[in-house]
Amino acid sequence: MLQLQHVKKSYDKTPVLKDISLDIRDGEIVSILGPSGCGKTTLLNLILGITDADSGSILFDGKDITREPMEKRGFNIVFQDYALFPNLNVYQNITYGLRNKPEISTSEEVDELVELLGLEEHLRKRIDQLSGGQKQRVALARTMVMKPKILLLDEPLSALDGVIKESIKERIKTIAKEYHLTTIIVTHDPEEALTLSDRVLIVNEGMISQYDKPCEIIHKPKNSFVKTFILNQLEIKRNNIYSLFEDTVAANGMAF
Ligand SMILES: Nc1ncnc2c1ncn2[C@@H]1O[C@H](COP(=O)(O)OP(=O)(O)OP(=O)(O)O)[C@@H](O)[C@H]1O
């Protein structure tokens, strides 16, 4: 279990994370959701170990890792821009981290991941020959072969559209369940957070607004921020779709 206890972080005396306490259970998918500048990336970086907290503690399986550097924590992140190596092919990218640590994954385990992510036919391709969704899957495979204790994903779906988005979403869910892997996702999209996660952490101005299962957030929003920011956005999306239908129905002289 990952635990944050009263974590605080300021930049230039401006508080960015004000008092964050939360538990994330093993194998759980948790989304960190909130508006731009609310502190999502800072929180992700604190968990990853590339930013230090000013105060408070971070514990993993009961052990205090607050001052442990990133390499020792054994967590791993897929960045928003995938950060793949353009001079290496897909297979070389996936197995890059194993060059110095081949004992981490066997070739059968690599093959299993390649199959799970549907990358068999792309292994010899260069990175610039791939679509956005394929790049995302390569980045996921490259991170997963290193068997991270926690998988962190920074806006994994924001560069993808429609059907591809849904397919990556399903693959992330499958990986988390299959490997019982704690997965933490940063997003600003309520629909993404609510459909992908076991629990959603809603952050506003460096504080936790609500931390709950998606159905609790939908049916029992805890405060006006959750209601207005999250639910209004979903309502707007829904209304846009309905008004599109209404226009089509009216244009065809049908009853709605
Ligand atoms: N290294 C830094 N130095 C100074 N200020 C920073 C630094 N990193 C972040 N900030 C500030 O901290 C606040 C939170 O930033 P953060 O990137 O965590 O927000 P976010 O929720 O991830 O935003 P976005 O969705 O736009 O990426 C912002 O006001 C930002 O300007």
The ligand as a Gaussian input file, in Angstrom:
#p B3LYP/6-31G(d) Opt

LIG

0 1
 N        9.496000      23.681000     -10.548000
 C        8.569000      24.594000     -10.277000
 N        8.927000      25.822000      -9.817000
 C        8.016000      26.758000      -9.491000
 N        6.682000      26.569000      -9.593000
 C        6.247000      25.381000     -10.028000
 C        7.166000      24.333000     -10.397000
 N        6.432000      23.244000     -10.800000
 C        5.137000      23.605000     -10.695000
 N        5.026000      24.873000     -10.243000
 C        3.756000      25.584000      -9.981000
 O        2.988000      24.763000      -9.132000
 C        1.608000      24.791000      -9.497000
 C        1.109000      23.397000      -9.744000
 O        1.753000      22.884000     -10.892000
 P        1.500000      21.407000     -11.438000
 O        2.338000      21.236000     -12.662000
 O        1.671000      20.438000     -10.345000
 O       -0.046000      21.495000     -11.808000
 P       -0.939000      20.538000     -12.736000
 O       -2.193000      20.338000     -11.998000
 O       -0.160000      19.317000     -13.099000
 O       -1.155000      21.447000     -14.010000
 P       -1.395000      21.041000     -15.563000
 O       -2.671000      20.262000     -15.618000
 O       -1.503000      22.358000     -16.248000
 O       -0.192000      20.241000     -15.996000
 C        1.509000      25.719000     -10.696000
 O        1.094000      26.980000     -10.237000
 C        2.919000      25.760000     -11.238000
 O        3.179000      26.987000     -11.863000

